[in-house]
Amino acid sequence: MRWYWRAVLVASTVILMALSLAVPPQPAWAAEKKDDKAVLDEVLDILKDKGQITEEKYQELKARAKKEGAGKILAGFEGWTPYIKSVDGQHTIKLNGRLNFDFRAYEEGSRNLDGNRSNVSPTRSDLLTNFRVRRARIGVDATLFKYFDIKVEGDFGESTAQLTDGYIDIHYWPELRARAGQFKVPFSFEELTSSRVMDFVERSLVNNLVPTRDVGAMLHGKLLGGMVEYGAGVFNGRGQNAAETNDSKDIAGRILVEPFKASGISPLKKFHVAGHFTWGDQDSSQSLQGRTDGKFVFFPRVNTRGDRLRYGFETVYAYGPFGLYGEYVQSEEERKGIGAGGTDLDDLTGRGWYVAGTVFVTGEEKVHGKAPKVIPANPRTGNYGALELVARYAQLDFNSDGALPSPGGNRADALTVGFNWYLSPNVRLMSNWVQNWFENDNMTPIRGENTSWEIMSRLALWF
């Protein structure tokens, strides 16, 4: 419990600081933003402000418009996204989905580790070249009474059916929003970037240390005109679609700062730094693991008991067609009472980092988290979409001062290079080649060799 009060203090400070900055005078909270109004209301406001109609006529027309629009809906497409919404703009329902069709190839002779956490056994199962439906998601995004967002999404890929997101988000003010349900923990640029538009087929080695989705509640918002974003919440700590097993909960916090967002310095406007953490008592559990981009497990889980602390920071930049970013993440997991005779073992520490760079060779602007603006490819008209080259170097290492059942080291390095070819704003072809280096020859895909390669390609579509 040595991290308990420190973690509580950090989380409390994040929340209090956010609230102190977020709470403007009450009239500003009550004022309705122009962008939030229905088009007809905005037109009536303009006519009144210009003196074209009286206040009495203004109120009469607003009342009539509200009455005439009651119960009526509009339907159509926003880009590729189908929607229905009420005429007054108070309610909207959008259908969303994505499909990732993958091809995976491994170096000849590659195999998984055996039950003894080793590649020595000749009966290990193969890592087979294969096609797979990596993701097949369908979901609904709804806004009710303007301020209540609901998201429900399921994934039917990988021969399973599971809930990904299922939450409600209340947003009367951009400075202070509340979310509850199952959603992504506020941690890591790479994890929080949607798979629809992330730069690589799979997230890096570092993502093994990062929380993904969990069940919980959080406060989040944007401050100072969007220059500062924050998130602070409480979660079960068991991960996506997993039942809780103890009374303890994880706390998580994240602060992101875009210092030049409102400046006139164009080359720096898309620069940000962020820091984040999670802490919680995992009781009796299994540790985090180490997996390559192609999902070969080079460090299987070990038994843990007690606190788990994770923290990290990120730096992200983009200008013109170029993107550059990197992260560092560290985890510390206690192993209390699981040694010989119930003794404590030393903490298991995981450390990971990566740096990544991208460039649109066809000149499109790089905006992290968004697809580029591209004219759909059509050879008949001479349009071929947008081509982006990507590269990433990552490292992940697990160690402990006490003995681990994996003598010889537990580190892996990975170089990933590839391309993204956007055939339209909603369709792209991706291909990555990954070269892995392993510290421990007995925990590699190929017996006696400390390197291996993986090839991953994807046809991705989303709406």
N, C-alpha and C positions, 0 to 999 in steps of 0.2 A: 504493500500500500504506500510505498514511499513517494510515488508520483501523484497520489490522490489530491492532496491539497494544492500542489503546484498546478496540476491540470485544472482543478476547479477554479483556481485564481485566474489562470489564463483565459478560460472560457468566460468567466464572469466579466473580466476586463474587456474582452472583445464585445460582448453583448452591451455592456454599459456604455462603452465608447460609441458603438454604433447608434444606440438610442439617443445619446446626448447630441450627436451630430444630426440625427435623422429627424428630430422633433422640432419643426419650425413653429412659428406662431399659429394659433388655431385657424385664423382666416385663410392662411396659405394652404392648410390641409383641406379646408372645406371647398376651396376654389376648384372648379372643374376645369381640367385642361382642354384646350382647344382641340387637340388631337383625339380626345375621348368622345367628342360630340358626334352625333349623326349629321350627315351632310345637310339635311333640311334645316336642322337647328342652327347650323353654322351660317347658312344662307340668311335665315331670319335674323340672326345676330348682326350680320353685315348690313342688312337693310335698316335695322333699327339704329345702328351706330351712325349710318349716313343720313338719318333723318327721313328716310323714305316711307317709314311706317311709324305710327304712334305706338306708345307702350301698350295701350289698350288693344290695338290691332295685333300687335306682336303676341300678346298672351292668348288672344282668340285663335290665331293661326296655329300656335304651338299646341293648344288644346285639341283643335280639329285634327292636326296631323297625328297626334298621339292616338286619338280615337280611331282614325281611318287605318292606321298602321297596326292596331292591336290584332293579334292573331294571324297576321300575314307573314309569310316567309319568302326569302330569296334563295336561289340555288345556283351553283355554278362551279367554276374551277378557278383557283388561285395558283397560277402556274400549272403544276400537275396535280394539285391537291383539291379533291372535291369537297364542297362545303354546302351547308345550308345555314341560313341565319335569319333572324327576325329583321323586319324593316327598320325598327328603331335602333338596331345595333346592340341591343342588350344581350342577345343570346346568339351563340355561334357553335356549330358542330362541324369538325373537320375529320376526315378519314385519312390516316397516314399509314405508310407501310414501307418495307424495304426487303430486297431479296439479294443475298450474296451467294453466288454460285462459284465455288472454289475448285482449284486443282492444286494438289500437293505432291511434291516429289522429294525423295530423300536419296542421299548417297548410297550406292549399292552396298549391301551388307549391314545397313543401319538397323539396330534393334533397340527395344526398350530394356531397361534394367530388370534383373530378376528379383525374386522375393528377398534376396539377401542384399539388395541395394548395390548390385554389382553387374558388370558386363561379362563376367567370367563364364557363367553357365552357357552352354551351347543351346539350351532349350528356351532362351529368351524369345519373346514374341517380336515379330518383325515390325518395322516402321514401313508401311506399304505406300507406294505411289497410289493416289486415289483421287476421285472426284467427291465433293461433298457439298451439301447445302448448309453453308456456315450459319446463315441467318435467314429466317423467313418470318418477318414480323408484320403484324397488323394491329392497328390501334386507333383509338378515338381521342381527339383533343376537343374539349368542350369549354366554353365560357358561358356562365349563367349569371344573369343580373349584373353583367359587366365586370364584377370584381371577384368572381369565383371561378377559377380554372380547375378542370378535372382532366386527368390523363389516365387512360387505361390501355396497356399494350401487352400483347402476348407474343412469344417467339416459338415457332414450330420447326425450327431448324435442328440439325444434328440428331434427328430421330426422337426428339423430345418435345413436349409442350410445357411451357412454363411462363409465369407472369414475369415481365421485366419491370415495367413501371405501373404503379397504381396509387395515385395520390391526389390530394386536393390542395390548391394553392390560393391563398386569400391575399389580394393585393389592392387595398384601398389607396396605398401610397407606395411609390417606387422605393422610398427610403426604408420602409419596414413592411416586409411580407412574411407570411407564415405558411409553412408547408408541412403536411403530415401524410404518412403512408409509406410505401416502398419507393425509393428513388435513390439516386446516386449521392453518396456521402461527399460533402464539399472538400475534396482532396485531389490534387494533381491535375495539371493542364491536360496531360495525355488522356487520362481516364475521363475527364469531363468533356472532352471533344467527342462528338458523336461519331459512331462508326460510319455514318453516311459520308462524312467528309474528312476523316482522319487521313494522314498522309501516307500511311503504310498499311499493308494488308493486315498485320497484327501489331498490337502495341508492344513496347520494348521489354527487355528483361526486367527493367525497373518496375514494371507494372505488377510483378509478382508480390511486391511489398505493399501495394496500394489497395485500400478498400474500394469495393465497387458499389453495388446497390445494397441497401439495408433497410430495415423497417424502423421508423422513428419520426421525429419532428424537429423542425429547425426554423429559426428566424434568418432572413437574408434580405439583401437589398442593395441599392446603389446610392452613394452619397456624393456630394460636391459635384453635381452635374455629371455623374457617371465616372468620375476619376477614381473613386474608391468603391470596391465591391466587397461584401462580407457575407459570411455564412457561419452560423453557430448552432449546433444541434445535439440532440441526445438520441442514441440508437441502441438497438438490441446488441449489436456487436457480433451477430452470428452470420451475417451476409444474406445474400438473395435467397428468398423462399426457404429459409432455415428456421426451425422452431427454436425459441429461446430455451436455454437450459439452466440459467441461474438468475439471481435477483440483480446482479450487477449490470450496469449499462455503460456503453461507450459514449464519451463526449468527443466532439469534433469541432474544429474551428478553422476558418480560412479568411485571409485578408489579401486582396489584390489591389494594386495601385497602378494606375496609368498616369504618371506625373505630367506627361506632355499632351494629353488628350485634347485639352482646351486651348493649347498654345498655337501659335502661328508657325511652329517649327515642323513643317510637313514631314521630313524624314524620321521624326521621332514620335509621331502621333500614335503609331501602332506598336509602341513599346510598353511592356508591363513587367512587373515583378510581383511575386506572390509567395506567401508562406502558409503552411497548414500543419495540422497535427490531429491525431486521434489518441485517446487513452481509454483503457478499460481493463477490468479484471476478467480474464478468460477462464478462471477456475481450471478444471482439467480439460485439456484441449490438445490439438495438434498444431504444430508450428506452421508458419508460412513455408512455401516451397520454391524451388528454382526450376523454371521451364524455359526452353528456348522459344523463338518465334514460332517454330513448327511444332511446339508442344511436347518436345522430348524433355522428360523430367530428369535433370542432372543432380538435383538435390531433393530427395523425397522428404516428406514431413517427419519430424521427430516429436516425441511427447513433450508437452510444456504444461506448466501450472503456475498461475499467478498473473501479474500485470503484463499488458502488452502496450508499449508506447511506439507510435510511428510519427515521424515528422519529416518535413522536407521543404524545399523552396524551388522556384522555377523562374526562368527569365525567358521572355518571348518577344520577338521582334519581327517586323515585316516592313518592307518598303518596295514599292513598285512590284516587279515579278518575283522578288526574293523573300524568303522566309528563313529565320534562324531561331532556334530555341533549344533549351536544355533543362534538365531537372536533376536534383539530388534527393534521394529518399533514404532514411535509415529507420530500422525497426529494432526494438529491444524487447525480447520475450523472456520472462522469468521461467525457471524450471525448479520450483520449490518442491521438496519432499519426494522426488522421483528417482533419487540416487539409491545406492545400496544402503539398506537399513533405514530408508526414509530420509536420507540426507538431501540437502539442497545442492543442485548443480549450478554452475555459472550460467549467466544469461546467454541466450543465443542472439547474436547480433547479425542483422542483415544490412548490407550497404550496397546501394545501386546508384548509378548515374548514366546519363546519356546526353549526347549533343546531336542535333539533327539540322539539316539544311535542305532547302527546296528552291527550285527556280522554274518559272514558266518560260520555256524556250520560245513559245509563241507570243509572249509579251503580255499576257493577262495580269491583272493586279492580284497580288496575294493578300487574301483576308483570312486569317486563321479562323476556323470554325464555320466557314461558308464555302460553297462551291463557287468557282469563278463565273463571271458573266461571259458566256460563250454562245456563239451562233451554232445551232445544231449541225453536226457534220452531214454533208451532202456532197459527194464527189461530183455530181452533175453541175453544181453551182460553184465548185472550187472551194467549198468549206470543209475543213478537216478537224474541227474541234480545237481543243486546247491540250497541249502536251506539257507535262510537268515532270522534271527529273528530281529524284529524292535520294538522300543518303543519311545514314544514322550509324553512330558507334555507341555501344552500350556495354556496361559491365555490371555484374552482380556477384556478390561474395557473401557467404555465410561463414561465421566463425564463432568460437566460444573458447574461453580459457580452460574449460573442462573438456574432457574427451567427447568427441562425437562419433557415432558409428559410421564414419566415412573418412578414415585417415587418408592423407594425401592431398587434402585441400578441397574446397567447395566453390571455387570461382569459375565463372564463365565470361568470356568476352564475345561480342557479336558485331559484325559489320554487315549492315543491310543496305543494299543499293537497288534502285528500281525506277519505275516510271508510273505515272497516272495519265491516262489518255481520256479526257472528257469528251464523249461523243455528243453530249448535250448537258445542260445544267443538272440533269437528273440521271444520267447514265455514264459510267466510266469503266474502262478496262485498267486493271492494276497488275503489276508483276514485280515481285521482289526476289532477289537472290541473297541468301544469308550465309556468311561464313562464320562458323563458331570455333572458338578455341577453349579447351577445357584444361583446368589445372590438374585434375585427377584422372589418370588414364583408365582407372577401373569404373569411372562413372561417366562414360562417353557412349555414343551410339555404336561405335566400332571398337571392338576389343583391341587394346594395345595402341590405339591411335588417339591423339589428343585434339584432333580437328574433325569437323564434318560440315557438309553444306546442306542447305535446304532451299527448295524453290517453291514459291507460293504465288499463284495467279488468281485473279478474281474478276468476274463480271458482276458489277453492282448496279442496282436500279433502286430508286426510292421516289416516294411521292408524299 
